Amino acid sequence: MKRAIQSAAVAASLISQAAGFAPSATRGARPQHAGRGAVLSESAAADADRPLSKPILDSVTFPHDMKRLDMRELQQLAHELRWEVIESVSQTGGHFSSSLGVIELTIALHYVFDMPEDDIIWDVAHQCYPHKMLTGRRDRFPTLRQLDGMSGFCKRKESEYDSFGAGHSSTSISAAQGMSVAKSLLQKRRNNCIAVIGDGAITGGMAYEAMNSAGYLTSRMIVVLNDNGQVSLPTGTQSAGGVKPASQLSAYTSNLLVSKPFQDFRDFAKSLNKLFPENVQDVNKRIDEYARGVVTGGTLFEELGFFYVGPIDGHDLENMVPILEKLRDSDSNKPVLLHLKTTKGYGYEPALKASDRMHGVGKFDIKTGIQFKGKAAAPSFTSIFANALIDAATEHREIVGITAAMPGGTGMDIFGRRFPKRTFDVGIAEQHAVTFAAGMACEGLKPFCCIYSTFMQRGYDQVVHDVAIQNLPVRMILDRAGVVGNDGPTHHGCYDLAYMGCIPNLTIMSPSDEIELRNMVATAADFDEGPIVLRYPRGVGYAADKLQTLFGYDLQDGEVPTKGVAIEIGKGRIIREPGGIRTLSKPEAVPANGSTDSTIGAGSRGETRESRVAILSIGSRLSEALIAADELEESYPNLAVTVADARFMKPLDKDLVLSLAADNGVIVTVEEGSVGGFGDHVLHFLSHEGALDSGDLRFRPMVMPDTYFETATQYEQYEMAGLNARHIRDQVAKLAKTSAGAEVVDGLPVLA
């Protein structure tokens, strides 16, 4: 109790001093949208409060332009900036509600601190749109997340005001701590480093590692905990933990406000407050507004070495500005955690009503919040996976689904509605998710650990140490394999074939289409011999017409199968024979999962080894390989092109690869992955088999080039990567030319 009273006294002293820092002209003023009740009282029309002009925002190009504003003008700036975000994102799409929740915080930080000399690090940085608008990039928002446009995350090379690049979570405290220590060692005049981290990102283990280190090193820094109760996407997914946020910390901070010690302190403060003059009562109300958390809620962070302040209303500029000024001017080197309670999507009714608070959106109608999305020709790969998993879980009671705060992104929200008690959301904690799955596998469950390819990178040691070495049957499902479009380089899943392929005991498979995805889910469900990886792309399936005309599936009644069939582990398939023959439509082929033999060189095509080529694909590039093969044979009458789908990288279909090597003068492998992946595995195998020794086989792996691809559409990124149909066609043609010694015209061979 003594400690609580001391903490309260410190808080009271801080706020009382801070109160004197508010400009006298604005004392007692309230922002137009201060307090959460303001949101609920807005007009039913979403744009009823939409400003006709933005004079304050128009006067602010860089943060120093804000320094002359008084509190009323800052509050008006918040109103105008919120609508600028709404209007801009409605035209481009992007991360949305996260930015709406930090409008006031962004203004307060830039008003109090002096970037770029001071450092503000936004964790994940999907909430950085207001920050970008106040740092000279407002006019670039029409290019947001587009080719040669502005990134949707902070990016150091984009602006000196982006202190640290991001896209993944839980990194800000470590970065801020490193900057703080560096400023101290270099004896820089100012040392203000502020990390802004959400209650979702702080569930990541790295954040706690950094806080532990910060307290130990007594690093001068401010950690702003933006607590909006939106830990997962979407929050409220049905799971084994119920529908509450997947974070005990979030529950802990929410319980602070109704705890008995807090209520006792508030009652005491209120009774004491009545004895003071009216002007002092106003100050004490603000003491109560944030110091209440110090009494009961600071323990966790204080034990880690932080001075804890909060929770306070993160939409109240009048409170935040003086508090931040006091923290800025303090001589203390002790790290501070400032706890803000905010509302994601604040100020925009359609966002507040959405299950995911409109976290990520396409273009939308401002009045209704309805997004302009054309009807897809086929379901997304994510939803196909989720429904296939439901089918498998219906047959296998041991199947459980695990996700790391991404139920919507991985389809676990769909699975959770059907099997809530078998769905587990562990928060932003990929390392824990993998080892959690390993523990389940030890006891006989069939865990499907569903994580984006780019996020699985953070659980890599657990894949090796806890899963693969012990050969535990964990099903690792990697969504968003390959390039992902406008999220940019932090989210591309280009490295999984390389980083997973070098690990012993793993089985790795990648579907070319939605039928194969369903089959591979069924395969993973049946496979208990060890860990298995299933990786698939972002986007939608091909639908029945294209599956029949391009891939050659023989679909009963023209309908895409809704039930998966387990396929043979390590067995690839020939999809196209020379002359454009699609083998899957042959009478002897099994449409959904069969592997068929090919008769190379039928007819007048491919009479010589040099005029026979094979394209061996894994994953989503198969459709582009088939288009390239048709174009090649149309251009070159004597060229015989075979297209094969490897399906598996580990174990490799050695018989298929050796057959292609024996019958063709050229082999090209194609994958949506980096160097070190599938193509290297095939080349390594052929080299050891001596298939390249005679010199009559030309081999080329087509992979992602050794660079990062910025925001653009997926098609544009594959164009830049050189992995679309025309690139495959040109690569094969050039190899066929050099193999046959043909004349070259306009970069392509003229084959007899």
C-alpha positions in Angstrom: 0.0 0.0 0.0 2.9 2.3 0.8 4.3 1.7 -2.7 0.9 2.5 -4.2 0.6 5.8 -2.3 4.2 6.8 -3.3 3.4 6.0 -7.0 0.2 8.0 -6.8 2.1 10.9 -5.3 4.7 10.8 -8.0 1.9 10.7 -10.6 0.1 13.6 -9.0 3.2 15.7 -8.9 3.9 15.0 -12.6 0.4 15.9 -13.7 0.2 19.0 -11.5 3.4 20.3 -13.0 2.4 19.2 -16.5 -0.9 21.1 -16.2 1.0 24.4 -16.2 2.5 23.7 -19.6 -0.8 23.9 -21.5 -1.0 27.3 -23.4 -3.1 29.6 -21.3 -5.5 30.4 -24.2 -6.6 26.8 -24.4 -7.0 25.9 -20.7 -10.2 23.9 -20.2 -10.8 23.5 -24.0 -11.9 20.1 -25.2 -11.0 18.7 -28.6 -13.9 18.2 -31.1 -13.6 14.5 -30.7 -12.1 14.2 -27.3 -13.2 11.2 -25.3 -14.8 8.0 -26.6 -18.3 9.2 -26.0 -17.9 11.6 -28.9 -17.7 8.8 -31.4 -20.9 7.3 -30.2 -22.8 10.6 -30.5 -21.9 11.3 -34.1 -24.5 11.5 -36.8 -25.6 8.2 -38.4 -24.1 9.5 -41.7 -20.4 8.6 -41.6 -19.3 11.8 -43.2 -21.6 14.2 -41.4 -18.6 15.8 -39.7 -16.5 15.9 -42.8 -14.8 19.3 -43.2 -15.3 21.3 -46.4 -11.7 22.6 -46.2 -8.6 21.8 -44.1 -6.9 25.2 -43.4 -4.8 24.0 -40.5 -3.6 20.9 -42.2 -2.9 22.9 -45.3 -0.5 25.0 -43.3 1.5 22.1 -42.0 4.0 20.5 -44.4 6.6 19.4 -41.8 6.4 19.0 -38.0 8.1 22.3 -37.3 5.0 24.0 -38.8 2.9 22.7 -35.9 5.0 24.4 -33.2 3.1 27.7 -33.6 -0.3 26.1 -33.1 -2.3 26.5 -29.9 -4.3 23.7 -28.3 -7.6 24.5 -30.1 -5.7 24.6 -33.4 -4.1 21.2 -32.6 -7.5 19.8 -31.9 -8.8 21.1 -35.2 -5.7 19.7 -36.9 -6.6 16.3 -35.5 -10.1 16.6 -37.0 -8.8 17.6 -40.4 -6.0 15.0 -40.4 -8.5 12.2 -39.5 -10.6 13.1 -42.5 -7.6 13.4 -44.8 -6.7 9.8 -43.9 -10.3 8.7 -44.5 -10.5 10.4 -47.9 -7.0 9.3 -49.1 -7.4 5.6 -48.1 -10.9 5.5 -49.6 -9.2 6.2 -53.0 -6.2 3.9 -52.7 -7.0 1.2 -50.1 -4.5 0.2 -47.5 -4.2 -0.2 -43.7 -6.8 2.1 -42.3 -8.2 1.9 -38.8 -4.8 1.7 -37.1 -4.0 5.2 -38.4 -7.4 6.6 -37.3 -6.6 5.4 -33.8 -3.3 7.3 -33.5 -4.3 10.7 -35.0 -4.0 12.6 -31.7 -0.9 10.6 -30.6 0.9 11.4 -33.8 0.1 15.1 -33.5 1.2 15.2 -29.8 4.5 13.4 -30.6 5.4 15.7 -33.4 4.3 18.8 -31.5 6.4 17.9 -28.5 9.5 16.3 -30.1 11.8 17.5 -32.8 12.2 15.0 -35.6 14.4 14.0 -37.3 16.8 14.8 -34.4 14.5 13.0 -32.1 13.5 9.5 -33.1 10.0 8.1 -33.2 9.7 4.4 -34.1 6.4 3.1 -35.1 6.0 -0.6 -34.4 4.8 -2.5 -37.5 4.2 1.0 -39.0 0.9 0.1 -40.5 -0.4 3.1 -38.5 2.0 5.6 -40.0 -0.2 7.4 -42.5 -0.8 10.4 -40.2 2.9 10.5 -39.5 3.7 10.5 -43.2 1.1 13.3 -43.9 2.8 15.5 -41.3 6.3 14.9 -42.6 6.1 16.2 -46.2 4.4 13.3 -47.9 0.8 14.3 -48.0 0.9 15.0 -51.7 2.2 11.5 -52.4 -0.8 9.6 -51.0 -2.5 9.0 -54.4 0.5 6.7 -55.0 0.2 4.7 -51.7 1.2 1.1 -52.1 1.5 1.3 -55.9 4.4 0.8 -58.3 7.0 3.5 -57.8 4.7 5.0 -55.1 4.9 5.5 -51.4 5.2 2.5 -49.1 2.4 1.7 -46.6 5.0 1.3 -43.9 7.9 3.4 -42.5 10.9 3.2 -44.7 14.3 4.8 -44.0 15.2 5.5 -47.6 11.8 7.2 -48.2 12.2 9.9 -45.6 14.6 11.2 -42.9 11.5 11.3 -40.7 11.2 7.5 -40.8 13.6 6.6 -38.1 13.3 2.8 -38.5 11.7 0.7 -41.2 9.1 -1.9 -40.2 6.3 -4.2 -41.5 6.7 -6.9 -38.9 5.8 -6.4 -35.2 7.6 -6.2 -31.9 10.8 -4.5 -33.1 10.3 -0.9 -32.0 11.6 -1.1 -28.4 14.8 -2.9 -29.4 15.4 -0.3 -32.1 14.7 2.6 -29.8 16.9 1.2 -27.2 19.8 0.8 -29.7 19.4 4.4 -30.8 19.3 5.6 -27.2 22.5 3.8 -26.3 24.2 5.1 -29.5 23.2 8.7 -28.7 24.6 8.4 -25.2 27.9 6.8 -26.4 28.2 9.5 -29.1 27.4 12.2 -26.6 24.7 13.7 -28.8 23.1 16.8 -27.4 19.6 15.3 -27.4 18.6 11.8 -26.6 14.8 11.4 -27.1 13.8 8.0 -28.5 10.2 7.0 -28.6 8.8 3.6 -29.4 5.1 3.4 -30.2 3.9 -0.2 -29.8 0.4 -1.7 -29.8 -1.1 -4.2 -27.4 -0.9 -6.8 -30.2 2.7 -6.1 -31.0 3.7 -6.2 -27.3 2.6 -9.8 -27.2 5.7 -10.7 -29.2 8.5 -12.1 -27.1 11.1 -9.7 -28.6 9.3 -6.8 -27.0 9.7 -8.3 -23.5 13.3 -9.1 -24.2 13.9 -5.5 -25.1 12.0 -4.2 -22.0 14.1 -6.4 -19.8 17.3 -5.1 -21.3 16.1 -1.5 -21.2 15.5 -1.7 -17.5 18.9 -3.4 -16.9 20.8 -0.8 -19.0 18.7 2.1 -17.7 18.3 3.3 -21.3 16.7 6.7 -21.7 13.7 6.1 -23.8 9.9 6.3 -23.9 7.7 3.4 -24.8 4.2 4.4 -25.7 1.8 1.4 -25.3 -1.1 2.0 -27.7 -3.7 -0.2 -26.1 -6.8 -0.6 -28.3 -7.8 -4.1 -27.4 -7.3 -5.3 -31.0 -4.6 -8.0 -30.5 -5.6 -10.2 -33.4 -7.1 -9.7 -36.9 -10.0 -9.8 -36.4 -10.3 -9.6 -32.7 -13.2 -11.7 -31.4 -12.5 -14.8 -33.5 -14.1 -17.9 -31.9 -11.3 -20.0 -30.4 -10.4 -22.2 -27.5 -9.8 -19.0 -25.5 -13.3 -17.6 -26.3 -13.8 -14.5 -28.3 -11.8 -12.1 -26.1 -8.4 -10.7 -27.4 -5.6 -13.2 -27.6 -3.6 -11.5 -24.9 -3.6 -11.8 -21.1 -1.9 -8.4 -21.1 -4.8 -6.8 -22.8 -7.2 -8.4 -20.3 -4.8 -7.2 -17.5 -4.9 -3.6 -18.6 -8.6 -3.6 -19.1 -9.1 -5.0 -15.6 -7.1 -2.2 -14.1 -10.0 0.2 -14.6 -12.5 -1.8 -12.6 -10.2 -3.3 -9.9 -11.0 -2.6 -6.2 -7.7 -0.9 -5.4 -8.2 1.5 -8.3 -11.8 2.2 -7.3 -10.7 2.7 -3.7 -8.1 5.2 -4.8 -10.5 7.0 -7.1 -13.0 7.3 -4.2 -10.3 8.7 -2.0 -9.2 11.1 -4.6 -12.7 12.3 -5.3 -13.5 12.9 -1.7 -10.2 14.8 -1.3 -10.8 16.8 -4.4 -14.0 18.4 -3.0 -11.9 20.2 -0.4 -9.9 22.1 -3.1 -10.8 25.3 -5.0 -12.4 24.8 -8.4 -9.3 25.4 -10.5 -7.3 22.9 -8.4 -10.2 20.4 -8.8 -9.7 20.5 -12.5 -6.0 19.6 -12.1 -6.9 16.8 -9.8 -9.4 15.4 -12.3 -6.5 15.0 -14.6 -4.5 13.3 -11.9 -7.3 10.8 -11.6 -7.5 10.4 -15.4 -4.1 8.8 -15.7 -2.5 8.3 -12.3 -5.1 5.6 -11.4 -3.2 3.1 -13.4 0.0 3.8 -11.4 -1.7 2.6 -8.3 -2.6 -0.8 -9.5 -1.3 -1.3 -13.0 2.3 -0.4 -13.1 3.7 -3.5 -11.3 4.5 -5.6 -14.4 6.3 -2.8 -16.2 7.9 -1.4 -13.0 9.4 -4.8 -12.2 11.0 -4.7 -15.7 12.6 -1.4 -14.7 10.2 1.1 -16.3 8.5 4.1 -14.7 4.9 3.5 -15.6 2.5 6.3 -16.4 -1.1 5.5 -17.3 -3.5 4.5 -18.6 -4.6 7.8 -20.1 -7.0 8.7 -22.9 -5.0 8.5 -26.1 -7.5 10.8 -27.9 -7.1 13.7 -25.5 -4.5 16.1 -26.7 -4.9 18.3 -23.7 -3.6 15.6 -21.4 -1.0 14.0 -23.7 0.9 17.1 -24.7 1.9 18.3 -21.2 2.7 14.8 -20.1 5.0 14.2 -23.1 6.6 17.6 -22.5 7.4 16.6 -18.9 8.8 13.3 -20.1 10.9 15.0 -22.8 12.4 17.5 -20.3 13.1 15.0 -17.6 16.8 14.5 -16.7 16.1 10.9 -15.7 17.7 8.0 -17.7 15.1 5.5 -16.5 12.9 4.2 -19.3 9.3 5.2 -19.2 6.2 3.3 -20.3 3.3 5.6 -21.2 0.1 3.6 -21.4 -2.6 5.0 -23.7 -6.1 3.6 -24.1 -7.3 4.3 -27.7 -10.0 3.1 -30.1 -9.0 1.5 -33.4 -11.0 3.2 -36.2 -11.8 6.2 -33.9 -13.9 8.9 -35.4 -15.3 6.8 -38.3 -18.5 4.9 -37.5 -18.2 2.2 -40.3 -14.8 1.2 -39.0 -16.0 1.0 -35.4 -18.8 -1.4 -36.4 -16.6 -3.7 -38.5 -15.4 -6.9 -36.9 -11.8 -6.1 -37.9 -12.3 -2.3 -37.5 -11.6 -2.1 -41.2 -7.9 -2.9 -40.5 -7.0 -3.4 -44.2 -9.2 -2.2 -46.9 -9.6 -1.7 -50.6 -11.2 1.4 -52.1 -14.4 2.2 -50.3 -17.4 4.5 -50.2 -16.9 7.1 -47.4 -20.5 7.4 -46.5 -21.1 3.7 -45.9 -17.6 2.2 -45.6 -18.6 -0.4 -48.2 -15.5 -1.5 -50.2 -15.5 -1.6 -54.0 -14.6 -5.2 -54.6 -15.4 -7.0 -57.8 -16.8 -10.5 -57.5 -13.9 -12.9 -57.7 -14.1 -15.7 -60.3 -13.0 -18.2 -57.7 -12.5 -18.3 -53.9 -9.3 -17.2 -52.3 -6.6 -19.8 -51.6 -6.9 -18.9 -47.9 -10.6 -19.7 -47.8 -10.1 -22.9 -49.9 -7.5 -24.0 -47.4 -9.7 -23.2 -44.4 -12.7 -25.2 -45.8 -10.4 -28.1 -46.8 -9.1 -28.1 -43.2 -12.7 -28.2 -41.9 -13.4 -31.2 -44.1 -10.2 -32.9 -42.8 -11.0 -32.0 -39.2 -14.5 -33.5 -39.6 -12.8 -36.9 -40.3 -9.8 -36.4 -37.9 -10.9 -35.4 -34.4 -7.2 -34.9 -33.6 -6.8 -32.0 -36.0 -6.4 -28.5 -34.3 -5.6 -25.2 -35.9 -3.1 -22.7 -34.5 -2.4 -19.1 -35.6 -0.3 -16.2 -34.4 -2.8 -13.3 -34.3 -3.8 -13.7 -37.9 -7.0 -15.7 -37.9 -8.5 -13.7 -40.7 -5.4 -13.8 -42.8 -4.8 -17.5 -42.5 -8.5 -18.7 -42.6 -8.5 -19.7 -38.9 -11.5 -17.5 -38.4 -13.4 -19.7 -40.8 -12.1 -22.8 -39.1 -12.8 -21.3 -35.6 -16.5 -20.8 -36.4 -16.8 -24.5 -37.1 -14.4 -25.8 -34.4 -13.9 -23.1 -31.8 -12.5 -25.5 -29.2 -9.9 -26.7 -31.6 -8.8 -23.3 -32.7 -5.9 -21.6 -30.9 -4.7 -18.0 -31.4 -1.5 -17.4 -29.4 -1.1 -13.7 -30.3 1.9 -12.3 -32.2 4.2 -15.1 -31.1 5.3 -17.3 -34.0 8.1 -18.9 -31.9 5.6 -20.0 -29.3 3.1 -21.1 -32.0 5.6 -23.6 -33.5 6.7 -25.1 -30.2 3.2 -25.1 -28.9 2.3 -27.2 -32.0 5.2 -29.5 -31.3 4.0 -30.1 -27.8 0.5 -31.0 -29.1 2.1 -33.4 -31.6 3.9 -35.2 -28.8 0.6 -36.1 -27.3 -1.0 -37.3 -30.5 -2.8 -34.3 -31.9 -2.5 -33.3 -35.5 -1.6 -29.6 -35.3 -1.9 -27.3 -38.3 0.3 -24.3 -37.5 -0.9 -21.6 -39.9 1.4 -18.6 -40.3 2.3 -16.3 -43.2 5.5 -17.3 -44.9 7.2 -14.0 -44.1 6.2 -14.4 -40.4 7.4 -18.0 -40.1 10.9 -16.5 -40.5 10.6 -15.5 -36.9 9.9 -19.0 -35.7 12.8 -20.6 -37.6 14.9 -21.9 -34.7 11.8 -23.6 -33.3 11.1 -25.3 -36.7 14.7 -26.7 -36.5 15.1 -27.3 -32.8 11.7 -28.2 -31.6 10.1 -29.8 -34.6 12.5 -31.2 -37.2 15.2 -32.6 -35.0 12.5 -34.5 -33.1 10.7 -35.4 -36.3 7.4 -34.4 -34.9 4.3 -34.4 -37.2 3.6 -30.7 -37.1 1.8 -29.4 -40.2 3.3 -26.0 -41.0 0.9 -24.0 -43.3 2.6 -21.1 -45.0 0.1 -18.6 -46.5 1.3 -15.8 -48.8 4.1 -17.7 -50.5 5.8 -15.8 -53.3 5.3 -12.1 -53.8 2.3 -10.5 -52.1 1.7 -7.2 -53.9 1.3 -3.9 -52.3 2.4 -4.8 -48.8 5.9 -4.8 -50.2 9.2 -6.4 -49.2 8.5 -7.0 -45.6 5.7 -9.3 -46.5 6.9 -11.3 -49.5 7.1 -15.0 -48.9 10.0 -15.6 -51.3 12.4 -17.4 -49.0 10.6 -20.3 -47.5 11.7 -22.9 -50.1 15.3 -21.9 -49.4 15.1 -21.6 -45.6 12.9 -24.7 -45.2 14.6 -26.8 -47.9 17.9 -27.1 -46.0 16.3 -28.6 -42.9 16.4 -32.5 -42.6 13.2 -34.4 -42.0 10.9 -31.9 -43.6 8.4 -32.8 -46.4 7.7 -29.7 -48.5 4.9 -29.3 -51.0 3.4 -26.5 -52.9 0.2 -26.5 -55.0 -0.2 -25.1 -58.4 -4.0 -24.5 -58.2 -7.0 -24.9 -55.9 -7.6 -28.6 -56.6 -4.1 -29.4 -55.6 -4.4 -27.2 -52.5 -7.3 -29.3 -51.3 -5.5 -32.5 -52.1 -2.4 -31.3 -50.2 -4.5 -30.4 -47.1 -5.8 -34.0 -47.2 -2.3 -35.3 -47.6 -1.0 -33.3 -44.6 -3.9 -34.6 -42.5 -3.0 -38.2 -43.3 0.8 -37.7 -42.9 2.1 -38.7 -39.5 5.7 -39.7 -40.3 7.2 -36.3 -39.6 6.8 -32.5 -40.1 5.3 -31.4 -43.3 5.2 -27.9 -44.9 2.4 -26.7 -47.2 3.0 -23.3 -48.8 0.6 -21.5 -51.1 0.2 -18.0 -52.6 -1.8 -15.0 -51.9 -4.7 -14.5 -54.3 -7.7 -16.5 -55.7 -8.0 -19.8 -57.5 -8.4 -20.2 -61.3 -12.1 -21.4 -61.4 -13.4 -24.3 -63.5 -13.0 -22.8 -67.0 -9.3 -22.1 -66.7 -8.7 -25.3 -64.8 -10.1 -27.2 -67.8 -8.7 -25.2 -70.7 -5.3 -24.3 -69.3 -4.4 -27.0 -66.9 -6.4 -29.8 -68.6 -8.5 -31.0 -65.7 -11.4 -33.3 -66.6 -14.0 -31.9 -64.2 -17.2 -33.8 -63.7 -20.1 -31.6 -64.8 -17.6 -28.8 -65.1 -17.5 -28.3 -61.3 -14.4 -27.8 -59.2 -14.1 -30.7 -56.7 -14.8 -29.6 -53.1 -13.2 -32.6 -51.5 -9.5 -33.2 -51.4 -7.8 -36.5 -52.2 -4.5 -37.4 -50.6 -1.7 -37.7 -53.1 1.4 -39.8 -53.0 4.2 -38.2 -51.1 7.1 -37.1 -53.4 5.2 -37.7 -56.6 5.2 -35.1 -59.3 3.1 -35.1 -62.6 3.4 -34.3 -66.2 0.8 -31.6 -67.1 1.5 -31.0 -70.8 3.0 -33.2 -73.5 4.5 -31.9 -76.8 1.8 -30.7 -79.2 -0.2 -29.1 -76.4 -1.7 -32.3 -75.0 -2.9 -31.9 -71.5 -2.3 -35.2 -69.7 -4.9 -34.7 -67.0 -7.7 -35.0 -69.5 -6.5 -38.3 -70.8 -8.8 -41.2 -70.1 -6.2 -43.0 -68.0 -5.4 -39.9 -65.9 -6.9 -39.4 -62.5 -8.1 -35.8 -62.7 -7.6 -34.6 -59.2 -4.4 -36.2 -58.1 -3.0 -38.6 -60.7 0.5 -38.7 -62.1 0.8 -39.7 -65.7 3.7 -40.7 -68.0 4.6 -38.7 -71.0 5.6 -39.8 -74.5 8.1 -37.2 -75.5 8.7 -36.5 -79.2 5.4 -37.6 -80.6 4.7 -36.5 -84.2 7.1 -34.2 -86.1 8.1 -32.2 -83.1 11.2 -32.9 -81.1 12.9 -35.2 -83.5 16.3 -34.2 -82.1 17.3 -34.0 -78.4 18.2 -30.3 -78.9 14.6 -29.4 -80.0 13.0 -31.1 -76.9 12.7 -28.9 -73.8 11.0 -29.4 -70.4 9.7 -26.8 -68.0 9.6 -28.1 -64.4 7.5 -25.9 -62.1 6.6 -25.9 -58.4 3.8 -23.7 -57.0 1.9 -20.9 -58.7 4.1 -20.4 -61.7 2.7 -23.5 -63.4 0.0 -21.5 -65.1 2.6 -19.2 -66.6 4.7 -22.1 -67.7 1.8 -23.6 -69.6 1.1 -20.4 -71.4 4.8 -20.1 -72.2 4.8 -23.6 -73.6 1.8 -23.0 -75.9 3.4 -19.8 -77.2 6.7 -21.5 -77.9 5.2 -24.3 -79.9 3.1 -21.9 -81.8 6.2 -19.9 -82.8 8.5 -22.9 -83.4 6.9 -25.9 -85.3 9.7 -28.3 -84.5 10.0 -27.5 -80.8 8.6 -30.0 -78.3 7.8 -28.6 -74.9 6.9 -30.7 -71.9 5.6 -29.1 -68.7 5.8 -30.9 -65.4 4.5 -30.0 -61.9 7.0 -31.1 -59.2 4.4 -30.7 -56.4 7.1 -31.6 -53.8 10.5 -30.1 -53.3 11.3 -32.6 -50.5 11.2 -35.5 -51.2 12.0 -34.7 -54.8 10.4 -36.9 -57.5 13.7 -38.3 -58.7 12.2 -40.6 -61.3 10.4 -37.7 -62.9 13.5 -35.4 -62.9 15.8 -38.2 -64.4 13.2 -38.9 -67.0 13.0 -35.3 -68.1 16.8 -35.1 -68.1 17.1 -38.2 -70.3 14.6 -37.1 -72.9 15.3 -33.4 -73.2 18.1 -31.1 -74.3 16.9 -28.3 -72.1 15.4 -28.2 -68.6 14.1 -24.9 -67.0 12.9 -24.9 -63.4 10.5 -22.2 -62.3 9.5 -21.1 -58.8 8.3 -18.1 -56.9 11.2 -18.3 -54.5 14.8 -17.1 -54.0 18.0 -18.7 -54.9 18.7 -21.8 -52.8 15.3 -23.2 -53.3 13.7 -25.8 -55.6 15.9 -25.1 -58.7 19.0 -25.6 -56.6 17.7 -28.9 -55.2 17.0 -30.2 -58.7 20.4 -29.0 -60.0 22.2 -30.6 -57.0 20.5 -33.9 -57.7 21.2 -33.9 -61.4 24.8 -33.0 -60.7 25.3 -35.9 -58.3 23.6 -38.3 -60.7 26.0 -37.3 -63.4 23.2 -36.1 -65.7 25.1 -33.0 -66.7 28.4 -34.7 -67.4 27.9 -35.4 -71.1 27.3 -31.8 -71.9 24.1 -32.5 -73.9 21.7 -31.1 -71.2 21.3 -27.3 -70.7 19.8 -26.4 -67.3 18.5 -23.0 -66.0 16.8 -22.3 -62.7 14.4 -19.3 -62.8 14.1 -17.8 -59.4 13.4 -14.4 -57.7 16.4 -12.1 -58.4 18.6 -11.1 -55.5 16.8 -7.9 -54.7 13.7 -6.6 -52.8 10.5 -5.7 -54.7 8.7 -2.6 -53.5 5.0 -2.0 -53.5 3.2 -2.9 -56.7 0.6 -5.5 -57.9 1.6 -9.1 -57.8 1.7 -9.2 -61.6 4.0 -6.2 -61.7 6.3 -7.7 -59.2 6.5 -11.0 -61.1 7.2 -8.8 -64.2 10.1 -7.2 -62.3 11.2 -10.6 -61.1 11.2 -12.1 -64.7 8.8 -14.9 -63.8 5.8 -14.3 -66.0 5.0 -16.4 -69.1 6.9 -14.2 -71.5 10.1 -14.5 -69.4 9.8 -18.3 -69.3 9.2 -18.4 -73.1 12.2 -16.2 -73.8 14.5 -18.2 -71.5 13.5 -21.5 -73.0 13.8 -20.1 -76.6 17.3 -18.8 -75.9 18.4 -22.1 -74.4 16.9 -24.1 -77.3 18.8 -21.7 -79.7 22.1 -22.3 -78.1 21.5 -26.0 -77.8 20.7 -26.3 -81.5 23.1 -23.6 -82.8 20.2 -21.7 -84.4 20.2 -18.2 -85.9 18.8 -15.5 -83.5 16.4 -12.8 -84.7 15.2 -10.1 -82.2 16.6 -12.1 -79.3 14.8 -15.3 -80.2 16.0 -18.4 -82.1 15.0 -19.3 -85.6 14.6 -23.0 -85.4 14.4 -25.1 -88.6 
